[in-house]
Amino acid sequence: MSIVVGIPACTVELRGHIQHATPSRYGAAVIGGAGAMPILLPPVGEGMLALLDRLDGLVLSGSPSNVEPHRYGVAESLTPNSHDPHRDNTTLPMIRAALARGLPVLAICRGIQELNVALGGTLHQQVQDLPGRLDHSAGPGTVEHCYRPKHSVRLSGHLARMLGKTEIEVNSLHEQGLDRPGEGLAVEAVAPDGTIEAVRVVTAPGWAIGVQWHPEWHYAGNADSMAIFRAFGEACRAYAAGRRKAA
């Protein structure tokens, strides 16, 4: 397994100590779905950009935390206790640098929101409070219940061709959501209530897709999720091959 995919971690507190962590299912999907070796990237700021020279791909994972509103020009936070400024300080510049060099990027849940903000887009802080919108949050219940397929999304563009269909069922565990898409983003999936569910960076020289749902959840038993991770893995291998030729 020669290709390496970075996964920026979150900052969490455990028994009074700061930890850097992300759910293990993301690494499992990178290994089993993309055929790559995952490494966790600590959220310690722009100094981590030097590691991009060692990576063949980047996965931006979901998280309970929300992107700080001031990052996209909004002063008031509706979730002031749910921020991770260390991750924001790391991922936002990392996204822009990764896209500029053509590094393949797969952005999931919080990741698609980071991708949008990094490219100048804005977010809804509480999608479920908007008129006419579904409740996209996890809600109560067991973990399996929360990650169940919850609604359909209509696919278009590259994502529809990748999956070979124009509609799929997805899980939904988010309160933040995309408002105004950032520069260079094409919307490629929409929920029945109009919520943006997937984007592609059409201006990037490499493969770069963001999805609002969680394809890493039970990825091996879901053909659509496997297709996404396989396509990402193929893009990483192509990027690695091009890097070796240039060396």
C-alpha positions in Angstrom: 0.0 0.0 0.0 2.1 2.8 -1.3 -0.1 5.9 -1.4 -0.6 8.0 1.8 -3.7 10.0 2.6 -3.8 12.7 5.3 -6.8 13.1 7.7 -6.7 16.4 9.7 -7.7 15.6 13.3 -10.0 17.5 15.6 -9.1 19.0 19.0 -10.9 17.2 21.8 -10.5 17.3 25.6 -10.3 14.1 27.6 -10.0 14.2 31.4 -8.5 17.7 31.2 -6.0 16.9 28.5 -6.1 18.1 24.9 -6.2 15.2 22.4 -6.0 15.1 18.6 -8.5 12.6 17.2 -10.9 11.6 14.6 -13.3 8.6 14.3 -11.6 5.5 13.2 -14.1 4.7 10.5 -12.5 7.4 8.2 -9.1 5.6 8.3 -10.9 2.3 7.8 -12.6 3.6 4.7 -9.4 5.0 3.3 -7.7 1.6 3.7 -10.5 -0.6 2.6 -12.2 1.7 0.1 -9.4 3.8 -1.4 -6.6 1.3 -0.9 -4.4 3.9 0.8 -2.6 4.3 4.1 -4.1 7.0 6.3 -2.1 9.2 8.6 -3.6 11.6 11.2 -2.6 15.2 10.9 -2.5 17.2 14.2 -4.4 20.5 14.1 -1.5 22.7 14.9 -1.8 25.4 12.2 -0.2 26.4 9.0 3.0 24.6 9.9 1.3 21.4 8.8 1.3 22.6 5.1 4.9 21.2 4.8 3.4 17.7 5.1 1.5 18.1 1.8 4.7 17.2 0.0 4.5 13.8 1.6 0.8 13.1 0.8 -1.1 11.6 -2.1 -4.5 12.7 -1.0 -6.5 14.5 1.7 -9.7 13.5 3.5 -11.5 16.1 5.5 -13.6 14.3 8.0 -16.8 15.1 9.8 -16.9 16.4 13.4 -19.2 17.5 16.1 -17.6 21.0 15.9 -18.7 23.8 13.6 -16.6 26.1 11.5 -16.3 29.5 13.3 -18.7 32.0 11.7 -16.2 34.8 11.6 -14.3 32.7 9.1 -17.0 33.4 6.5 -17.8 37.0 7.6 -20.6 36.4 10.2 -20.1 38.0 13.7 -22.7 36.1 15.7 -22.3 32.4 16.5 -25.4 30.4 17.2 -23.3 27.5 18.5 -20.6 29.2 20.5 -19.6 26.1 22.5 -19.2 23.9 19.3 -16.1 25.4 17.7 -12.6 24.0 17.0 -10.4 27.0 16.1 -7.3 24.8 16.0 -8.8 22.7 13.3 -10.0 25.7 11.4 -6.5 27.2 11.6 -5.1 24.1 10.1 -7.6 22.9 7.5 -8.6 26.2 5.8 -5.1 27.1 4.6 -4.4 23.4 4.0 -7.4 23.1 1.7 -6.3 26.0 -0.5 -2.7 24.7 -0.7 -3.9 21.2 -1.5 -6.2 22.4 -4.3 -3.5 24.6 -5.8 -1.2 21.7 -6.2 -3.8 19.3 -7.6 -3.8 17.0 -4.5 -6.9 14.9 -4.5 -9.4 16.0 -1.8 -12.4 14.2 -0.4 -14.4 16.4 2.0 -17.1 14.8 4.2 -19.7 16.6 6.3 -17.7 19.3 8.3 -15.2 18.8 5.5 -17.5 20.1 2.7 -18.3 23.1 4.9 -14.6 23.8 5.4 -14.0 23.4 1.7 -16.8 25.9 1.0 -15.4 28.4 3.5 -11.8 28.0 2.3 -13.0 29.1 -1.2 -14.9 32.1 0.1 -18.4 30.6 0.5 -20.8 31.0 3.4 -22.7 28.6 5.7 -26.1 28.3 7.3 -25.4 27.8 11.0 -28.7 25.9 11.7 -30.2 24.5 8.6 -33.2 22.9 10.5 -34.4 26.4 11.5 -34.7 27.7 8.0 -38.2 27.9 6.5 -39.1 24.8 4.4 -36.0 22.8 5.3 -35.8 19.3 6.7 -34.2 18.5 10.0 -30.8 17.3 8.8 -29.4 16.8 12.4 -28.7 13.4 13.9 -31.5 13.5 16.4 -31.9 11.1 19.3 -31.4 7.3 19.2 -28.6 4.8 18.8 -25.6 5.4 16.6 -27.0 3.0 14.0 -30.3 4.8 14.0 -28.7 8.2 13.6 -26.6 7.0 10.6 -29.5 5.3 8.9 -30.4 6.5 5.3 -32.6 9.5 5.9 -33.4 11.2 2.7 -32.7 11.2 -1.0 -30.4 13.5 -3.0 -30.5 14.3 -6.7 -27.1 13.9 -8.4 -25.7 15.7 -11.4 -22.4 16.3 -13.2 -19.3 14.3 -12.4 -20.8 12.7 -9.3 -23.8 11.3 -11.2 -21.5 9.8 -13.8 -19.2 8.4 -11.1 -22.1 6.6 -9.4 -24.0 5.8 -12.6 -27.3 7.2 -11.2 -29.1 10.5 -10.6 -30.6 9.8 -7.2 -29.4 8.0 -4.0 -30.4 7.7 -0.4 -28.0 9.2 2.2 -27.6 9.6 5.9 -27.9 13.1 7.5 -26.1 14.3 10.7 -25.5 18.0 10.3 -26.8 21.3 11.5 -24.5 23.6 9.5 -24.9 23.5 5.8 -23.7 25.3 2.6 -25.3 28.7 1.9 -23.5 30.5 -0.9 -21.1 28.2 -2.7 -17.4 29.3 -2.8 -15.5 30.3 -5.9 -15.0 27.4 -8.3 -17.5 25.1 -6.7 -20.2 23.3 -8.8 -23.2 21.9 -7.0 -23.6 18.2 -7.8 -26.1 17.0 -5.3 -29.2 18.6 -3.7 -31.7 17.3 -1.1 -35.4 17.5 -1.6 -35.6 20.7 0.5 -32.9 22.4 -1.6 -30.0 21.9 0.8 -26.7 21.5 -1.0 -25.4 18.0 -0.5 -22.3 17.7 -2.8 -19.9 20.0 -4.7 -17.0 19.6 -7.0 -14.1 22.1 -7.3 -14.2 22.6 -11.1 -11.2 25.1 -11.0 -8.9 22.7 -9.3 -6.2 20.9 -11.3 -7.0 17.7 -9.4 -9.9 15.5 -8.1 -11.8 17.4 -5.4 -15.3 16.5 -4.2 -17.2 17.3 -1.1 -20.3 15.5 0.2 -22.5 16.5 3.1 -23.4 12.9 4.1 -21.1 10.2 5.6 -20.0 7.7 2.9 -17.4 6.3 5.3 -20.2 4.8 7.5 -20.5 1.1 6.7 -18.8 2.0 3.4 -18.0 -1.7 2.5 -21.7 -2.6 2.3 -22.8 0.4 0.2 -22.0 0.4 -3.5 -22.3 4.2 -3.8 -19.9 4.8 -0.9 -17.4 2.3 -2.3 -17.6 4.1 -5.7 -16.7 7.4 -4.1 -13.7 6.0 -2.1 -12.5 3.9 -5.1 -12.6 7.0 -7.3 -10.7 9.0 -4.7 -8.1 6.2 -4.4 -7.6 6.1 -8.2 -7.1 9.9 -8.2 -4.5 9.5 -5.4 -2.7 6.8 -7.3 -2.7 9.0 -10.5 -1.4 11.9 -8.5 1.4 9.8 -6.9 2.4 8.5 -10.3 2.7 12.0 -11.7 4.7 13.1 -8.7 7.2 10.2 -9.2 7.6 11.0 -12.8 8.3 14.7 -12.0 10.9 13.7 -9.3 
